[in-house]
Amino acid sequence: MTVMQDLEIIFRDVFDDEDIQINVDMTANDIDEWDSLAQIRLILEIEKRFSLHFDASEIEKLENVGQMAELISRKQANE
């Protein structure tokens, strides 16, 4: 399974919507329910699923889902 496929499962779980289809350009503006609380839940689920930890500075720099996938891949490669 690719990082994007795993992320899509996480997004569907966090937002309780089996129809969500993510793409690399997706941002919080694309999902009405994606607020600050949902952001925290997303990060926690992503950290748990991928066994990673993100620093606040890393999270602040992310502009879209594609950048999140790239960050996950980089962190996995460095482990």
HELIX and SHEET records of a PDB file:
HELIX    1   1 VAL A    3  PHE A   15  1                                  13    
HELIX    2   2 ALA A   28  ASP A   30  5                                   3    
HELIX    3   3 SER A   36  PHE A   50  1                                  15    
HELIX    4   4 ALA A   56  LYS A   61  1                                   6    
HELIX    5   5 VAL A   65  ALA A   77  1                                  13    
END                                                                             
